[in-house]
Amino acid sequence: MPNKRPRLSNNGNAHALSFCHICKRKNHSADECRFKPTVLNQEQYSKRGESNSKPTCTFCQKLGHTYDQCFMRDRSLTSNISHIEGTKLAPLTIRIGIKTLRAVFDSGAECSFIRESVAAALPGQRVQTANYLRGIGRFPVLSLTSLLTICVIDDISVEIQFYVLADCEMSTDILVGMNLIKGTNLSVIVTSSKTKLVHQGLINHITTNSPIFGKLDCDLSDPEEIKQLRILLNKYEHLFIRGYPKTRVNTGMLEIRLKNPDKYVERRPYRLSPVEREKVRTIVNELLKHNIIRESKSPYSSPIILVEKKNGDDRLCVDFRELNANTLRDHYPLPLISDQIDQLANGLYFTTFDMAAGFHQIPISESSIEKTAFVTPDGLYEYLTMPFGSSNACAVYQRCINRALFSLLGSAA
């Protein structure tokens, strides 16, 4: 008659023998657990080989190889998990399927975990695989199942892989780790009261928006006055521009009327050095970019020259002498310098304004555009805004200024 299994005495060892701390299952001890990663020594292996010609792996329980040779052990996951005891983790609300669950987010955990009892009622793809999860404790925690499911957090759907753990291993139903945002454009905002999942903004282009007016060149000596002036200028910085203007005035336009409409200007381009030719290309490309000029098929062609500015830069000027000789003059009066100086009497602040490419803010009538055509060694172009060198440019410009400042005429120079 076979020997009966010895009855356990109620001396405190019954719980240790009926509960396994490796797989967290009942009715067997840790020594009897088939998931215990025990390596057979040479003597045990030799004895086992006498009774069975094929060895059995103590990890995957399959025949034909040992624990050291098991490829499933290499595939098993060993990840860091944070200590999941306590309640000082960030709360999180997750919707999986039709269920709304409470979870916590732990930025110190590499993986996400879920209780076995909770995972049983949730949809998703389940994979039976042994994964050892190592955390703060002395012994690794074994997960036999992983659950891949779609979760909705803050109206954002995200696919999360959970490792299913025994209920006794977790103090909360779900713990979400950093795999929530790994490989995505999501980020987590954690506060003392809640956790929020948000999309990260994708930056395609960065521009700096520095004030136009930094260091001022003025005759003020009081630092407070300079500060107030800078604040005032930066407040209205949208009225100031750098480079070429982007808008056109509505107070006038240039119209070129000819004495003899049948006479055309047909000139060849002036010869330029290679350096000057490259400068002309650069200037022409800038003018084309800012819609100051356009390519032309006009019968007119005036040559161009380069003139050096006061600051050392080059200015492209068109030789309109032949066109000006055939142009009817605009006799709009220009202000006298002596009259302007007389109006400065009793003034406290004296300011000058330099119009940004003032001529290029004035449009040209459609019938006069072809008359402004100029030729370079590389092409033929025509102006869409008033160019330098036109005989009537100053009169047209003064008319536009007076119309814009009509209410101030006589009260300011």
C-alpha positions in Angstrom: 0.0 0.0 0.0 1.6 3.4 -1.0 2.5 5.8 1.7 0.0 8.5 2.3 0.9 12.2 1.8 1.9 13.5 5.3 -0.7 15.9 6.7 0.6 19.3 7.4 0.5 20.5 11.0 -1.0 23.8 11.9 2.3 25.3 13.0 2.6 28.3 10.7 4.4 26.4 7.8 1.2 25.5 6.0 1.0 28.8 4.2 4.6 28.7 3.1 4.1 25.2 1.5 0.7 26.0 -0.1 1.7 29.3 -1.7 4.5 29.8 -4.3 6.4 33.1 -4.2 7.7 32.5 -7.8 4.6 32.1 -9.9 2.2 33.4 -7.2 0.0 30.3 -7.4 -1.3 28.1 -4.6 -1.2 24.4 -3.8 2.5 24.0 -4.2 5.7 25.3 -2.7 8.5 27.3 -4.4 10.7 24.2 -4.5 8.0 22.3 -6.4 7.3 25.2 -8.9 7.9 24.2 -12.4 8.8 27.8 -13.3 11.7 27.8 -10.9 14.9 28.7 -12.9 17.1 25.9 -11.4 20.2 24.8 -13.2 21.0 21.1 -12.8 24.6 20.4 -11.7 26.7 17.8 -13.4 25.8 15.0 -10.9 22.1 15.6 -11.2 22.3 15.8 -15.0 24.2 12.5 -15.1 21.6 10.8 -12.9 18.8 12.3 -14.9 20.4 11.1 -18.1 20.4 7.5 -16.8 16.6 7.5 -16.5 15.7 9.7 -19.5 17.7 9.9 -22.7 16.4 13.4 -23.5 16.9 16.2 -21.0 14.1 18.4 -19.9 14.5 22.2 -19.7 13.6 23.5 -16.3 12.5 26.9 -17.8 10.1 26.0 -20.6 9.6 22.3 -19.5 10.3 21.0 -23.0 12.4 18.0 -23.9 15.7 18.0 -25.8 17.7 20.8 -24.2 18.8 22.2 -20.8 18.1 25.5 -19.0 21.4 26.9 -20.3 20.6 26.1 -23.9 17.0 27.3 -23.8 16.3 30.0 -26.5 13.0 30.9 -24.8 14.9 32.1 -21.8 16.8 34.6 -24.1 13.5 35.9 -25.4 11.9 36.3 -22.0 11.7 39.9 -20.8 13.7 41.2 -17.8 12.6 44.8 -17.2 12.7 47.3 -14.4 9.5 47.9 -12.6 9.0 50.5 -10.0 7.8 49.8 -6.6 4.0 49.5 -7.0 3.1 49.6 -3.4 1.7 52.8 -2.0 -0.8 55.5 -3.3 1.5 58.4 -4.2 1.4 57.7 -7.9 -0.3 60.0 -10.4 -4.0 58.9 -11.0 -5.1 58.1 -14.5 -8.5 57.2 -16.1 -8.4 54.6 -18.8 -11.2 53.3 -21.0 -10.7 49.8 -22.5 -13.6 48.5 -24.5 -16.7 49.5 -22.6 -15.0 49.6 -19.2 -13.7 52.7 -17.5 -10.9 51.9 -15.1 -8.8 53.8 -12.6 -5.0 53.4 -13.1 -1.8 55.1 -11.9 1.1 56.4 -14.0 4.6 55.6 -12.9 7.4 57.3 -14.8 9.9 55.0 -13.2 8.4 51.8 -14.7 9.5 50.7 -18.1 6.4 48.5 -18.7 2.7 48.6 -17.9 1.0 46.0 -15.6 -2.5 44.8 -14.9 -4.1 42.5 -12.4 -5.0 39.1 -13.5 -8.6 39.4 -12.4 -9.0 42.7 -14.3 -7.3 41.5 -17.4 -9.7 38.5 -17.7 -12.6 40.8 -18.5 -10.9 43.0 -21.0 -10.6 42.6 -24.8 -7.2 42.4 -26.5 -4.6 40.1 -27.9 -3.1 37.7 -25.3 0.3 36.0 -25.6 1.3 33.2 -23.3 4.9 33.9 -22.5 7.1 33.8 -19.4 8.6 37.2 -18.5 10.7 37.9 -15.4 10.1 41.4 -14.2 12.8 42.7 -11.8 12.1 45.6 -9.5 13.0 46.8 -6.0 12.3 43.4 -4.4 14.9 40.7 -4.0 13.1 38.2 -6.2 11.9 38.8 -9.8 8.2 38.7 -10.5 6.9 36.2 -13.1 4.3 37.2 -15.7 2.9 34.3 -17.7 0.7 36.4 -20.0 0.9 39.7 -21.8 -2.2 41.7 -23.0 -2.0 44.0 -26.1 -5.1 46.3 -26.1 -6.4 49.7 -27.2 -6.8 52.2 -24.4 -8.4 55.6 -24.6 -6.8 58.2 -22.3 -8.0 61.8 -22.4 -9.7 61.1 -25.7 -6.5 59.8 -27.2 -6.4 56.2 -28.4 -3.1 54.4 -27.8 -2.1 50.8 -28.0 -0.5 49.5 -24.8 1.1 46.2 -23.9 0.3 45.1 -20.3 2.0 42.3 -18.4 -0.5 40.3 -16.4 0.5 39.9 -12.7 -1.1 38.0 -9.9 -3.6 40.2 -7.9 -1.4 40.0 -4.8 1.5 41.6 -6.6 -0.3 44.9 -7.2 -2.0 47.4 -5.0 -3.9 48.9 -7.9 -5.8 47.5 -10.8 -3.5 49.0 -13.6 -0.1 50.6 -13.5 1.0 52.4 -16.7 4.7 52.8 -17.4 6.8 54.7 -19.9 5.9 52.3 -22.8 2.7 54.5 -23.0 4.6 57.2 -24.8 7.7 55.3 -26.1 7.9 55.7 -29.9 5.0 58.1 -30.1 4.5 61.9 -30.3 2.7 61.8 -27.0 3.8 63.3 -23.7 2.4 63.0 -20.1 1.8 66.0 -17.9 1.8 65.0 -14.3 0.5 67.3 -11.5 -0.2 66.6 -7.9 -3.9 65.8 -8.6 -4.0 64.3 -12.1 -2.2 63.0 -15.1 -2.9 64.2 -18.6 -1.9 62.7 -21.9 -1.3 65.2 -24.7 0.1 65.3 -28.2 3.5 66.9 -28.7 3.6 69.7 -31.2 5.8 69.0 -34.2 8.2 71.8 -34.9 8.9 72.2 -38.6 10.3 75.7 -38.7 11.7 78.0 -36.0 11.8 81.8 -36.3 13.1 84.3 -33.8 10.9 87.3 -33.0 13.4 89.8 -31.5 12.4 93.4 -31.1 13.3 95.6 -34.1 14.6 98.4 -31.8 17.4 97.2 -29.6 20.2 99.7 -29.1 19.0 103.2 -30.1 21.3 105.8 -31.7 19.8 109.0 -30.3 21.0 112.1 -28.3 19.0 111.3 -25.2 21.1 110.9 -22.0 18.5 109.9 -19.5 18.3 106.0 -19.4 14.7 106.2 -18.3 13.8 108.3 -21.4 15.7 105.9 -23.7 13.8 103.0 -22.1 10.4 104.7 -22.6 11.3 105.5 -26.2 12.3 101.9 -26.9 9.0 100.7 -25.4 7.1 103.1 -27.6 8.9 102.1 -30.8 8.5 98.4 -30.1 4.8 98.9 -29.4 4.4 100.1 -33.0 7.0 98.0 -34.6 4.4 96.7 -37.1 4.6 100.1 -38.7 8.3 99.7 -39.4 9.9 97.3 -41.9 13.3 96.2 -42.9 14.4 95.6 -46.4 11.9 95.8 -49.3 8.3 96.9 -48.6 5.5 94.3 -48.9 2.6 96.8 -49.5 1.9 99.6 -51.9 0.5 103.1 -51.2 -2.9 104.1 -52.4 -2.2 107.9 -52.5 -0.8 107.9 -56.1 1.1 106.1 -58.8 3.7 106.8 -61.5 2.4 107.4 -65.0 4.9 108.0 -67.9 3.5 110.1 -70.7 5.7 110.4 -73.8 6.3 113.4 -76.0 6.7 111.1 -79.0 4.9 107.7 -78.4 6.5 106.3 -81.6 10.0 106.7 -80.2 11.4 103.7 -78.3 14.5 103.2 -76.2 16.6 100.4 -77.6 20.0 100.1 -75.8 22.4 97.3 -75.3 23.5 96.4 -71.7 26.6 98.1 -70.4 29.7 95.8 -70.0 30.2 94.6 -66.4 33.0 92.9 -64.7 32.5 89.3 -63.5 32.2 90.6 -59.9 29.7 93.3 -60.9 27.7 90.8 -62.9 27.3 88.5 -59.9 26.2 91.5 -57.8 23.6 92.4 -60.4 22.3 88.8 -60.4 21.9 89.0 -56.6 20.1 92.3 -56.7 17.8 91.2 -59.6 16.9 88.0 -57.7 16.0 90.0 -54.6 13.8 92.4 -56.7 12.0 89.5 -58.3 11.5 87.8 -55.0 9.8 90.9 -53.5 7.7 91.6 -56.6 9.5 94.9 -57.4 10.2 93.8 -60.9 9.2 91.0 -63.3 10.6 89.5 -66.5 9.7 91.5 -69.6 9.0 91.3 -73.3 8.9 95.0 -73.7 10.2 96.8 -76.9 12.0 99.2 -74.5 15.4 98.4 -73.0 17.4 100.9 -70.9 20.9 99.9 -69.6 21.8 99.6 -65.9 24.8 100.7 -63.8 25.8 99.9 -60.2 26.1 102.8 -57.7 27.7 102.5 -54.3 25.5 103.6 -51.3 26.8 105.5 -48.3 26.9 102.3 -46.3 29.0 100.5 -48.9 26.2 98.4 -50.4 25.5 98.5 -54.2 22.4 100.0 -55.7 21.1 99.0 -59.1 20.3 102.1 -61.1 18.7 102.2 -64.6 20.1 104.8 -67.1 16.7 106.4 -68.0 18.3 109.4 -69.7 17.0 108.6 -73.2 13.5 107.8 -71.8 13.5 111.0 -69.6 14.3 113.1 -72.7 11.0 111.9 -74.3 8.9 112.1 -71.1 6.5 114.9 -70.3 7.4 116.5 -67.0 5.2 116.4 -63.9 5.5 119.9 -62.3 4.2 119.1 -58.8 6.1 121.5 -56.5 8.8 120.3 -54.1 9.1 121.9 -50.6 11.9 124.5 -50.1 14.5 123.6 -47.5 14.4 127.1 -46.0 10.7 126.9 -45.4 11.1 123.5 -43.6 13.8 124.9 -41.4 11.6 127.9 -40.4 8.9 125.4 -39.2 11.4 123.8 -36.8 11.3 126.9 -34.5 10.2 126.3 -30.9 10.5 122.5 -31.4 11.5 120.3 -28.6 12.1 116.9 -30.2 13.5 116.6 -33.7 13.1 113.4 -35.6 13.8 112.2 -39.1 12.1 109.3 -40.8 13.9 107.4 -43.6 11.2 105.8 -45.8 12.1 102.1 -46.4 12.6 101.9 -50.2 10.1 104.7 -50.5 10.1 104.8 -54.3 9.3 101.0 -54.4 6.2 101.6 -52.3 4.6 103.5 -55.2 3.0 101.4 -58.0 3.2 102.1 -61.7 0.2 102.4 -64.0 -0.2 99.3 -66.2 0.3 101.3 -69.4 3.7 102.6 -68.2 5.2 99.4 -66.9 6.7 98.3 -70.2 8.5 101.8 -70.6 10.6 101.0 -67.4 12.1 97.9 -69.0 15.9 97.6 -68.4 18.4 95.1 -69.8 21.2 93.3 -68.0 23.8 90.9 -69.5 21.4 88.1 -68.3 17.9 89.3 -69.2 15.2 91.9 -69.7 13.1 93.0 -66.8 10.5 95.8 -66.1 9.5 97.6 -62.9 6.2 97.1 -61.1 7.0 99.9 -58.7 8.5 103.3 -59.2 12.2 103.1 -60.0 15.1 105.4 -59.2 16.2 107.6 -62.1 12.8 108.5 -63.6 12.5 112.2 -64.2 9.0 112.4 -62.6 9.8 110.2 -59.6 10.5 113.0 -57.1 7.3 114.9 -58.0 5.2 111.7 -57.8 6.8 110.8 -54.5 6.1 114.3 -53.0 2.5 114.2 -54.1 2.0 110.8 -52.4 3.6 112.1 -49.2 1.5 115.3 -49.1 -1.7 113.3 -49.6 -0.8 110.9 -46.8 0.2 113.8 -44.4 -2.4 116.3 -45.5 -3.8 116.9 -42.0 -0.3 117.8 -40.7 0.8 120.2 -43.5 1.8 123.5 -42.1 2.1 122.2 -38.5 5.2 120.2 -39.0 8.2 120.4 -41.2 
